[in-house]
Amino acid sequence: MTRINLLPWREELRQERQKQFMTMLVLSMVLAAALVGLIHVQMNAKIDYQNSRNQFLKTEIAKLDKEIEEIRELQKVRKSLIERMEVIQDLQGSRPSIVHLFTELVTTVPNGVYLKTLEQSNDVLKVIGEAESNARVSSYMRNLSASEWLKDPNLDVIEIEDKKVTRISSFILSVKQTSPQAAEENVDDKIGGQQ
């Protein structure tokens, strides 16, 4: 039987396979490195894109914040103007009432009653005066109650001063200032509330 030596052929096959393996290993390493590099480049591109979007949003938010601040300033100016307009309208509306107030004060004061001081706080009028008797003060208060422009008289103090010839009653009373329109509105509100 003839002997065939297969060792060199096997050795060559082994070396051939090892070369192929090394080539495949190097190729797969190169491919893996290229794939990692590609992923890295793609991720960096996405990060840069997101950063540019974030920067755009920050600049737009800063613009909007500035506009919001301007709107707040405009709202403050608007509120201030509205308050001024309301004060002016109140003053315009109360112009005739001061004339009516003085007219009513003159027409409601009976003989024997003398007014010394008038003080107004909002819609309350404080009256300080003197009368020849307590009955005159009562008459004055009835006249105030009957007035369309004055209501709810309230006697705070009455003192009798005994002077040599006559007795004088000093008084302090408060009365609320109103208007016929306000009285009509109150009546309408009461009627509407009862229905």
Residue frames as a rotation matrix with the C-alpha (Angstrom) as fourth column:
MET 1
0.580 0.815 0.000 0.00
0.815 -0.580 0.000 0.00
0.000 0.000 -1.000 0.00
THR 2
-0.263 -0.656 0.708 1.25
0.640 -0.668 -0.381 3.34
0.722 0.353 0.595 -0.89
ARG 3
-0.013 0.175 -0.984 1.58
0.915 -0.396 -0.082 5.96
-0.404 -0.902 -0.155 1.74
ILE 4
0.103 0.115 0.988 0.35
0.603 -0.797 0.030 9.47
0.791 0.593 -0.151 0.99
ASN 5
-0.612 -0.382 -0.692 1.61
0.780 -0.434 -0.451 12.28
-0.128 -0.816 0.564 3.09
LEU 6
0.232 0.830 0.507 -1.31
0.788 -0.466 0.402 14.68
0.570 0.306 -0.763 3.67
LEU 7
0.181 -0.186 -0.966 0.43
0.869 -0.430 0.246 16.87
-0.461 -0.884 0.084 6.21
PRO 8
-0.837 -0.506 -0.206 1.74
0.385 -0.814 0.435 19.60
-0.388 0.285 0.877 3.86
TRP 9
-0.591 0.693 0.414 -1.62
0.362 -0.231 0.903 19.86
0.721 0.683 -0.114 2.16
ARG 10
0.378 0.720 -0.582 -3.36
0.846 -0.014 0.533 20.16
0.375 -0.694 -0.614 5.51
GLU 11
-0.199 -0.557 -0.806 -0.80
0.779 -0.589 0.214 22.67
-0.594 -0.586 0.551 6.64
GLU 12
-0.957 -0.134 0.257 -1.39
0.276 -0.690 0.669 24.78
0.088 0.711 0.697 3.53
LEU 13
-0.142 0.983 0.116 -5.14
0.517 -0.026 0.856 24.52
0.844 0.181 -0.504 4.01
ARG 14
0.329 0.198 -0.923 -4.77
0.940 -0.162 0.300 25.58
-0.090 -0.967 -0.240 7.62
GLN 15
-0.610 -0.621 -0.492 -2.63
0.547 -0.779 0.305 28.57
-0.573 -0.083 0.816 6.64
GLU 16
-0.800 0.398 0.449 -5.08
0.293 -0.393 0.871 29.47
0.524 0.829 0.198 3.89
ARG 17
0.226 0.937 -0.267 -7.97
0.709 0.029 0.705 29.35
0.668 -0.349 -0.658 6.37
GLN 18
0.080 -0.283 -0.956 -5.99
0.893 -0.406 0.195 31.35
-0.443 -0.869 0.220 8.88
LYS 19
-0.921 -0.388 0.043 -5.29
0.355 -0.786 0.506 34.01
-0.163 0.481 0.861 6.22
GLN 20
-0.408 0.852 0.329 -8.97
0.340 -0.193 0.920 34.10
0.847 0.488 -0.211 5.33
PHE 21
0.349 0.517 -0.781 -9.85
0.903 0.037 0.428 34.31
0.250 -0.855 -0.454 9.02
MET 22
-0.356 -0.582 -0.731 -7.40
0.721 -0.669 0.181 37.17
-0.594 -0.462 0.658 9.59
THR 23
-0.935 0.059 0.349 -8.66
0.236 -0.630 0.740 38.92
0.263 0.775 0.575 6.47
MET 24
-0.015 1.000 -0.002 -12.25
0.504 0.009 0.864 38.50
0.864 0.012 -0.504 7.62
LEU 25
0.225 0.025 -0.974 -11.28
0.964 -0.148 0.219 39.62
-0.139 -0.989 -0.057 11.12
VAL 26
-0.749 -0.556 -0.360 -9.54
0.479 -0.830 0.285 42.74
-0.457 0.041 0.888 9.78
LEU 27
-0.758 0.527 0.385 -12.43
0.188 -0.389 0.902 43.43
0.625 0.756 0.195 7.39
SER 28
0.237 0.891 -0.388 -15.00
0.719 0.108 0.687 43.00
0.653 -0.442 -0.615 10.18
MET 29
-0.061 -0.337 -0.940 -12.92
0.879 -0.463 0.109 45.26
-0.472 -0.820 0.325 12.47
VAL 30
-0.961 -0.273 0.035 -12.69
0.249 -0.810 0.531 47.87
-0.116 0.519 0.847 9.72
LEU 31
-0.414 0.888 0.199 -16.41
0.312 -0.067 0.948 47.50
0.855 0.455 -0.249 9.05
ALA 32
0.300 0.491 -0.818 -17.18
0.929 0.043 0.367 47.75
0.215 -0.870 -0.444 12.79
ALA 33
-0.473 -0.549 -0.689 -14.94
0.667 -0.734 0.127 50.83
-0.575 -0.400 0.714 13.12
ALA 34
-0.941 0.172 0.290 -16.62
0.129 -0.611 0.781 52.38
0.312 0.772 0.553 10.07
LEU 35
-0.037 0.986 -0.160 -20.03
0.564 0.153 0.811 51.56
0.825 -0.060 -0.562 11.51
VAL 36
0.169 0.012 -0.985 -19.09
0.954 -0.251 0.161 53.06
-0.246 -0.968 -0.054 14.91
GLY 37
-0.807 -0.523 -0.273 -17.65
0.422 -0.835 0.353 56.13
-0.412 0.170 0.895 13.16
LEU 38
-0.698 0.619 0.361 -20.80
0.221 -0.294 0.930 56.50
0.682 0.728 0.069 11.07
ILE 39
0.274 0.804 -0.527 -23.02
0.806 0.108 0.583 56.19
0.525 -0.585 -0.618 14.14
HIS 40
-0.162 -0.431 -0.888 -20.79
0.850 -0.518 0.096 58.68
-0.502 -0.739 0.450 16.00
VAL 41
-0.975 -0.199 0.097 -20.96
0.218 -0.791 0.571 61.17
-0.037 0.578 0.815 13.11
GLN 42
-0.346 0.924 0.165 -24.73
0.350 -0.036 0.936 60.71
0.870 0.382 -0.311 12.83
MET 43
0.302 0.436 -0.847 -25.24
0.941 0.007 0.339 61.17
0.154 -0.900 -0.408 16.59
ASN 44
-0.541 -0.564 -0.623 -23.06
0.631 -0.763 0.142 64.28
-0.556 -0.316 0.769 16.59
ALA 45
-0.891 0.278 0.357 -25.09
0.148 -0.567 0.811 65.64
0.428 0.776 0.464 13.68
LYS 46
0.086 0.975 -0.203 -28.33
0.589 0.115 0.800 64.97
0.803 -0.188 -0.565 15.60
ILE 47
0.104 -0.128 -0.986 -26.89
0.956 -0.259 0.135 66.56
-0.273 -0.957 0.096 18.75
ASP 48
-0.871 -0.461 -0.170 -25.78
0.384 -0.855 0.349 69.62
-0.306 0.238 0.922 16.78
TYR 49
-0.589 0.732 0.343 -29.21
0.228 -0.256 0.939 69.85
0.775 0.632 -0.016 15.15
GLN 50
0.326 0.726 -0.606 -30.93
0.809 0.117 0.576 69.58
0.489 -0.678 -0.549 18.55
ASN 51
-0.258 -0.501 -0.826 -28.57
0.832 -0.550 0.074 72.17
-0.492 -0.668 0.559 20.02
SER 52
-0.972 -0.062 0.226 -29.36
0.186 -0.789 0.586 74.54
0.142 0.611 0.779 17.17
ARG 53
-0.126 0.991 0.047 -33.10
0.391 0.006 0.921 73.98
0.912 0.135 -0.388 17.78
ASN 54
0.256 0.163 -0.953 -32.61
0.966 -0.024 0.256 74.60
0.019 -0.986 -0.163 21.51
GLN 55
-0.696 -0.581 -0.422 -30.72
0.574 -0.803 0.159 77.80
-0.432 -0.132 0.892 20.77
PHE 56
-0.757 0.504 0.416 -33.47
0.150 -0.485 0.861 78.91
0.636 0.715 0.292 18.39
LEU 57
0.236 0.885 -0.401 -36.08
0.658 0.159 0.737 78.21
0.716 -0.437 -0.545 21.09
LYS 58
-0.071 -0.330 -0.941 -34.05
0.942 -0.332 0.045 80.15
-0.328 -0.883 0.335 23.66
THR 59
-0.956 -0.293 -0.010 -33.83
0.270 -0.893 0.360 83.19
-0.114 0.341 0.933 21.40
GLU 60
-0.434 0.872 0.227 -37.56
0.154 -0.176 0.972 82.99
0.888 0.457 -0.058 20.61
ILE 61
0.284 0.502 -0.817 -38.40
0.884 0.192 0.426 82.60
0.371 -0.843 -0.389 24.31
ALA 62
-0.517 -0.540 -0.665 -36.23
0.736 -0.677 -0.023 85.64
-0.437 -0.501 0.747 25.10
LYS 63
-0.918 0.242 0.316 -38.11
0.050 -0.717 0.695 87.63
0.394 0.654 0.646 22.44
LEU 64
-0.010 0.984 -0.177 -41.45
0.377 0.167 0.911 86.49
0.926 -0.058 -0.373 23.85
ASP 65
0.034 -0.052 -0.998 -40.34
0.999 -0.038 0.036 87.35
-0.040 -0.998 0.050 27.41
LYS 66
-0.891 -0.388 -0.236 -39.44
0.369 -0.921 0.122 90.84
-0.265 0.021 0.964 26.22
GLU 67
-0.653 0.718 0.241 -42.82
-0.048 -0.358 0.933 91.17
0.756 0.598 0.268 24.49
ILE 68
0.161 0.701 -0.694 -44.62
0.752 0.369 0.547 89.90
0.640 -0.610 -0.468 27.61
GLU 69
-0.370 -0.379 -0.848 -42.78
0.856 -0.494 -0.152 92.50
-0.361 -0.782 0.507 29.70
GLU 70
-0.994 0.045 0.100 -43.82
0.010 -0.872 0.490 95.20
0.109 0.488 0.866 27.22
ILE 71
-0.242 0.966 -0.089 -47.42
0.222 0.144 0.964 93.95
0.945 0.214 -0.249 27.40
ARG 72
0.082 0.236 -0.968 -47.30
0.982 0.144 0.119 94.10
0.167 -0.961 -0.220 31.22
GLU 73
-0.775 -0.406 -0.484 -45.99
0.483 -0.875 -0.040 97.66
-0.407 -0.264 0.874 31.05
LEU 74
-0.830 0.525 0.188 -48.77
-0.125 -0.504 0.855 98.55
0.543 0.686 0.484 28.59
GLN 75
0.011 0.858 -0.514 -51.33
0.607 0.403 0.685 96.95
0.795 -0.320 -0.516 30.91
LYS 76
-0.258 -0.168 -0.951 -50.02
0.922 -0.336 -0.191 99.03
-0.288 -0.927 0.242 33.81
VAL 77
-0.985 -0.101 -0.142 -50.25
0.049 -0.944 0.327 102.19
-0.167 0.315 0.934 31.69
ARG 78
-0.526 0.850 -0.012 -53.76
0.064 0.054 0.996 101.15
0.848 0.524 -0.083 30.57
LYS 79
0.046 0.524 -0.850 -54.85
0.915 0.320 0.246 100.51
0.401 -0.789 -0.465 34.16
SER 80
-0.595 -0.350 -0.724 -53.45
0.644 -0.746 -0.169 103.87
-0.481 -0.567 0.669 35.22
LEU 81
-0.967 0.249 0.058 -55.26
-0.141 -0.707 0.693 105.61
0.214 0.662 0.718 32.37
ILE 82
-0.225 0.932 -0.285 -58.53
0.385 0.354 0.852 103.85
0.895 0.082 -0.439 33.21
GLU 83
-0.085 0.150 -0.985 -58.20
0.995 -0.047 -0.093 104.87
-0.061 -0.988 -0.145 36.86
ARG 84
-0.870 -0.262 -0.418 -57.57
0.253 -0.964 0.079 108.47
-0.424 -0.037 0.905 35.80
MET 85
-0.766 0.636 0.093 -60.55
-0.085 -0.243 0.966 108.36
0.637 0.732 0.240 33.47
GLU 86
-0.029 0.776 -0.630 -62.75
0.760 0.427 0.491 107.01
0.650 -0.465 -0.602 36.29
VAL 87
-0.382 -0.163 -0.910 -61.58
0.807 -0.539 -0.242 109.78
-0.451 -0.826 0.337 38.62
ILE 88
-0.990 0.013 -0.142 -62.30
-0.082 -0.868 0.490 112.38
-0.117 0.496 0.860 35.94
GLN 89
-0.484 0.869 -0.107 -65.73
0.147 0.201 0.968 110.84
0.863 0.453 -0.225 35.28
ASP 90
-0.043 0.430 -0.902 -66.48
0.979 0.199 0.048 110.83
0.200 -0.881 -0.429 39.02
LEU 91
-0.677 -0.264 -0.687 -65.44
0.457 -0.882 -0.113 114.46
-0.576 -0.390 0.718 39.25
GLN 92
-0.927 0.375 0.017 -67.53
-0.187 -0.501 0.845 115.33
0.325 0.780 0.534 36.20
GLY 93
-0.239 0.883 -0.403 -70.49
0.469 0.469 0.748 113.45
0.850 -0.010 -0.527 37.67
SER 94
-0.021 0.204 -0.979 -70.15
0.998 -0.051 -0.032 115.11
-0.056 -0.978 -0.202 41.07
ARG 95
-0.901 -0.349 0.258 -69.87
0.382 -0.920 0.091 118.64
0.206 0.180 0.962 39.73
PRO 96
-0.282 0.850 0.445 -73.62
-0.193 -0.505 0.841 119.27
0.940 0.151 0.306 39.78
SER 97
0.307 0.465 -0.830 -74.03
0.650 0.535 0.540 117.49
0.696 -0.705 -0.138 43.11
ILE 98
-0.596 -0.560 -0.575 -71.94
0.803 -0.414 -0.429 120.07
0.002 -0.717 0.697 44.97
VAL 99
-0.851 0.383 0.360 -74.28
-0.242 -0.893 0.379 122.79
0.467 0.236 0.852 43.70
HIS 100
0.134 0.944 -0.301 -77.28
-0.061 0.311 0.949 120.73
0.989 -0.108 0.100 44.81
LEU 101
-0.089 -0.246 -0.965 -75.60
0.891 0.413 -0.188 120.09
0.445 -0.877 0.183 48.17
PHE 102
-0.927 -0.305 -0.220 -75.18
0.372 -0.826 -0.424 123.79
-0.052 -0.474 0.879 48.92
THR 103
-0.558 0.805 0.199 -78.68
-0.433 -0.488 0.758 124.54
0.708 0.337 0.621 47.66
GLU 104
0.238 0.655 -0.717 -80.11
0.311 0.648 0.695 121.85
0.920 -0.389 -0.049 49.94
LEU 105
-0.458 -0.459 -0.761 -78.08
0.866 -0.039 -0.498 123.11
0.198 -0.888 0.416 52.88
VAL 106
-0.983 0.105 0.149 -79.51
-0.117 -0.990 -0.079 126.59
0.139 -0.095 0.986 52.39
THR 107
-0.297 0.954 -0.046 -83.10
-0.525 -0.123 0.842 125.42
0.798 0.274 0.537 51.89
THR 108
0.153 0.378 -0.913 -83.12
0.444 0.799 0.405 122.93
0.883 -0.467 -0.045 54.79
VAL 109
-0.778 -0.484 -0.399 -81.77
0.569 -0.276 -0.775 125.28
0.265 -0.830 0.490 57.46
PRO 110
0.315 0.949 0.007 -84.74
0.829 -0.278 0.485 126.65
0.463 -0.147 -0.874 59.45
ASN 111
0.303 -0.137 0.943 -84.83
-0.255 -0.965 -0.058 130.03
0.918 -0.223 -0.328 61.16
GLY 112
0.724 -0.061 0.687 -82.86
-0.689 -0.104 0.717 130.05
0.028 -0.993 -0.117 64.39
VAL 113
0.732 -0.560 0.388 -80.25
0.425 0.820 0.383 127.51
-0.533 -0.115 0.838 63.21
TYR 114
0.711 -0.595 -0.375 -76.76
-0.696 -0.671 -0.255 128.69
-0.100 0.442 -0.891 62.29
LEU 115
0.894 -0.448 0.024 -74.14
0.440 0.866 -0.237 126.48
0.085 0.222 0.971 60.65
LYS 116
0.671 -0.722 -0.168 -70.55
-0.451 -0.578 0.680 127.03
-0.589 -0.380 -0.713 61.69
THR 117
-0.430 -0.896 -0.112 -68.56
-0.750 0.285 0.597 124.26
-0.503 0.341 -0.794 60.01
LEU 118
0.833 0.544 -0.101 -69.09
-0.503 0.668 -0.548 121.71
-0.231 0.507 0.830 57.23
GLU 119
-0.376 -0.920 0.111 -66.71
-0.762 0.375 0.528 118.78
-0.527 0.114 -0.842 56.69
GLN 120
0.704 0.588 -0.399 -67.12
-0.709 0.553 -0.437 116.22
-0.036 0.591 0.806 53.94
SER 121
-0.494 -0.774 0.397 -65.60
-0.678 0.629 0.381 112.76
-0.544 -0.081 -0.835 54.01
ASN 122
-0.928 0.188 0.321 -66.58
0.351 0.729 0.588 110.65
-0.124 0.658 -0.742 50.99
ASP 123
-0.434 0.833 0.342 -70.38
0.256 -0.250 0.934 110.88
0.864 0.493 -0.105 50.98
VAL 124
0.257 0.473 -0.843 -70.81
0.950 0.038 0.311 111.78
0.179 -0.880 -0.440 54.67
LEU 125
-0.112 -0.175 0.978 -71.21
0.136 -0.978 -0.159 115.43
0.984 0.115 0.133 55.62
LYS 126
-0.212 -0.028 -0.977 -70.43
0.973 0.092 -0.214 116.52
0.095 -0.995 0.008 59.19
VAL 127
0.090 0.380 0.920 -72.31
0.258 -0.902 0.347 119.66
0.962 0.206 -0.180 60.23
ILE 128
-0.460 -0.223 -0.859 -71.40
0.888 -0.127 -0.442 121.73
-0.011 -0.967 0.256 63.29
GLY 129
-0.405 0.378 0.833 -73.74
0.192 -0.855 0.482 124.54
0.894 0.355 0.273 64.26
GLU 130
-0.961 0.181 -0.210 -75.84
0.159 -0.260 -0.952 126.32
-0.227 -0.949 0.221 66.84
ALA 131
-0.360 0.912 0.196 -79.59
0.453 -0.013 0.891 126.57
0.816 0.410 -0.409 67.31
GLU 132
-0.444 0.272 0.854 -81.85
-0.630 -0.773 -0.081 128.66
0.637 -0.573 0.515 69.49
SER 133
0.121 0.485 0.866 -83.49
-0.911 0.401 -0.097 125.50
-0.395 -0.777 0.490 70.85
ASN 134
-0.698 -0.334 0.633 -83.51
-0.181 0.938 0.296 121.73
-0.693 0.092 -0.715 70.58
ALA 135
0.299 0.892 0.340 -86.77
0.296 0.252 -0.921 121.94
-0.907 0.376 -0.189 68.65
ARG 136
0.611 -0.143 -0.779 -84.99
-0.682 -0.595 -0.426 123.89
-0.402 0.791 -0.460 65.91
VAL 137
-0.549 -0.836 0.010 -82.37
-0.754 0.501 0.425 121.13
-0.360 0.226 -0.905 65.66
SER 138
-0.414 0.492 0.766 -85.18
0.251 0.870 -0.424 118.56
-0.875 0.017 -0.483 65.34
SER 139
0.673 0.674 -0.304 -86.81
-0.056 -0.363 -0.930 120.65
-0.737 0.643 -0.206 62.63
TYR 140
0.138 -0.733 -0.666 -83.48
-0.944 -0.300 0.134 120.86
-0.298 0.611 -0.733 60.81
MET 141
-0.763 -0.436 0.478 -83.09
-0.345 0.899 0.271 117.08
-0.548 0.042 -0.836 60.95
ARG 142
0.096 0.867 0.489 -86.64
0.354 0.429 -0.831 116.58
-0.930 0.253 -0.266 59.58
ASN 143
0.698 0.106 -0.708 -85.82
-0.510 -0.621 -0.595 118.94
-0.503 0.777 -0.380 56.71
LEU 144
-0.357 -0.903 -0.240 -82.64
-0.881 0.240 0.407 116.95
-0.310 0.357 -0.881 55.99
SER 145
-0.585 0.194 0.787 -84.62
0.089 0.980 -0.176 113.69
-0.806 -0.033 -0.591 55.95
ALA 146
0.482 0.872 0.079 -87.09
0.251 -0.051 -0.967 115.17
-0.839 0.486 -0.243 53.48
SER 147
0.186 -0.487 -0.854 -84.34
-0.758 -0.624 0.191 116.32
-0.626 0.611 -0.484 51.12
GLU 148
0.987 0.139 -0.080 -83.67
-0.154 0.683 -0.714 114.45
-0.045 0.717 0.695 47.87
TRP 149
0.474 -0.878 -0.066 -79.92
-0.226 -0.049 -0.973 115.12
0.851 0.476 -0.222 48.08
LEU 150
-0.586 -0.609 0.534 -79.34
-0.688 0.026 -0.725 114.36
0.428 -0.793 -0.434 51.78
LYS 151
0.437 0.739 -0.512 -80.42
-0.291 0.655 0.697 111.34
0.851 -0.156 0.501 53.80
ASP 152
0.480 -0.134 -0.867 -80.06
0.645 0.724 0.245 109.62
0.595 -0.677 0.434 57.17
PRO 153
0.105 -0.458 0.883 -79.29
-0.460 -0.809 -0.365 112.57
0.881 -0.368 -0.296 59.45
ASN 154
0.392 -0.087 -0.916 -77.69
0.682 0.695 0.226 111.41
0.617 -0.713 0.332 62.69
LEU 155
0.704 -0.103 0.702 -77.28
-0.420 -0.858 0.295 113.69
0.572 -0.503 -0.648 65.71
ASP 156
0.042 -0.794 -0.606 -73.90
0.417 0.566 -0.712 113.02
0.908 -0.223 0.355 67.28
VAL 157
-0.631 -0.315 -0.709 -73.72
0.776 -0.257 -0.576 115.71
-0.001 -0.914 0.406 70.01
ILE 158
0.186 0.593 0.783 -76.06
0.307 -0.793 0.527 118.37
0.933 0.143 -0.330 71.36
GLU 159
-0.473 -0.392 -0.789 -75.03
0.877 -0.128 -0.463 120.66
0.080 -0.911 0.405 74.22
ILE 160
0.636 0.694 0.338 -76.90
0.601 -0.720 0.348 123.51
0.485 -0.018 -0.874 75.77
GLU 161
-0.601 -0.798 -0.049 -74.84
0.709 -0.503 -0.494 126.57
0.369 -0.332 0.868 76.55
ASP 162
0.475 0.766 -0.432 -76.45
0.879 -0.434 0.198 128.90
-0.036 -0.474 -0.880 79.01
LYS 163
-0.577 -0.604 0.549 -75.52
0.627 -0.759 -0.176 132.35
0.523 0.243 0.817 77.85
LYS 164
-0.932 0.120 -0.341 -76.64
0.204 -0.603 -0.771 135.44
-0.298 -0.789 0.538 79.73
VAL 165
-0.528 0.770 -0.359 -79.58
-0.793 -0.598 -0.116 136.31
-0.303 0.223 0.926 77.54
THR 166
0.513 0.720 -0.468 -80.52
-0.846 0.517 -0.132 133.09
0.147 0.463 0.874 75.71
ARG 167
0.155 -0.420 0.894 -79.82
-0.294 0.844 0.448 129.41
-0.943 -0.332 0.007 75.85
ILE 168
0.198 -0.208 -0.958 -77.97
-0.980 -0.014 -0.199 128.19
0.028 0.978 -0.206 72.75
SER 169
0.695 0.021 0.718 -77.90
-0.114 0.990 0.081 124.53
-0.710 -0.138 0.691 71.67
SER 170
-0.125 -0.789 -0.601 -74.60
-0.956 -0.067 0.286 123.56
-0.266 0.610 -0.746 70.02
PHE 171
0.687 0.432 0.585 -74.91
-0.264 0.897 -0.354 120.46
-0.678 0.089 0.730 67.86
ILE 172
-0.556 -0.734 -0.391 -72.85
-0.746 0.233 0.624 118.13
-0.367 0.638 -0.677 65.70
LEU 173
0.446 0.698 0.560 -74.67
-0.264 0.701 -0.663 115.94
-0.855 0.148 0.496 63.24
SER 174
-0.763 -0.645 -0.040 -73.76
-0.270 0.261 0.927 113.83
-0.587 0.718 -0.373 60.27
VAL 175
0.448 0.892 -0.057 -75.79
-0.354 0.118 -0.928 113.32
-0.821 0.436 0.368 57.12
LYS 176
-0.308 -0.532 0.788 -75.18
0.499 0.615 0.611 111.25
-0.810 0.582 0.076 54.02
GLN 177
-0.278 0.149 -0.949 -75.05
-0.696 -0.712 0.092 112.87
-0.662 0.686 0.302 50.63
THR 178
-0.318 0.265 0.910 -77.05
0.523 0.850 -0.065 111.15
-0.791 0.456 -0.408 47.90
SER 179
-0.870 0.138 -0.473 -78.77
-0.446 -0.630 0.636 111.94
-0.211 0.764 0.609 44.64
PRO 180
0.126 0.991 0.048 -82.28
-0.824 0.132 -0.552 111.31
-0.553 0.030 0.833 43.27
GLN 181
0.249 -0.092 -0.964 -80.81
-0.774 0.580 -0.255 108.83
0.582 0.810 0.073 40.74
ALA 182
-0.794 -0.585 -0.166 -79.20
-0.349 0.662 -0.663 106.82
0.498 -0.469 -0.730 43.56
ALA 183
-0.567 0.668 0.483 -82.52
-0.565 0.111 -0.818 106.74
-0.600 -0.736 0.314 45.43
GLU 184
0.414 0.733 -0.540 -84.29
-0.898 0.230 -0.375 105.49
-0.150 0.640 0.753 42.29
GLU 185
-0.142 -0.554 -0.821 -81.63
-0.596 0.710 -0.375 102.79
0.790 0.436 -0.431 41.77
ASN 186
-0.929 -0.180 0.324 -82.04
-0.371 0.450 -0.812 101.63
0.001 -0.874 -0.485 45.39
VAL 187
-0.076 0.976 0.204 -85.82
-0.721 0.087 -0.687 101.40
-0.689 -0.199 0.697 44.94
ASP 188
0.431 0.183 -0.884 -85.36
-0.846 0.424 -0.324 99.47
0.315 0.887 0.338 41.67
ASP 189
-0.583 -0.714 -0.388 -82.89
-0.481 0.688 -0.543 97.09
0.654 -0.130 -0.745 43.39
LYS 190
-0.767 0.341 0.543 -85.32
-0.459 0.300 -0.836 96.48
-0.448 -0.891 -0.073 46.26
ILE 191
0.301 0.930 -0.212 -88.21
-0.815 0.135 -0.564 95.85
-0.495 0.343 0.798 43.85
GLY 192
0.224 -0.307 -0.925 -86.03
-0.754 0.547 -0.364 93.55
0.617 0.779 -0.109 41.73
GLY 193
-0.808 -0.587 0.057 -84.88
-0.470 0.582 -0.664 91.65
0.356 -0.563 -0.746 44.84
GLN 194
-0.438 0.719 0.540 -88.47
-0.596 0.217 -0.773 91.03
-0.673 -0.660 0.334 45.98
GLN 195
0.413 0.650 -0.638 -89.53
-0.905 0.218 -0.364 89.54
-0.098 0.728 0.679 42.62
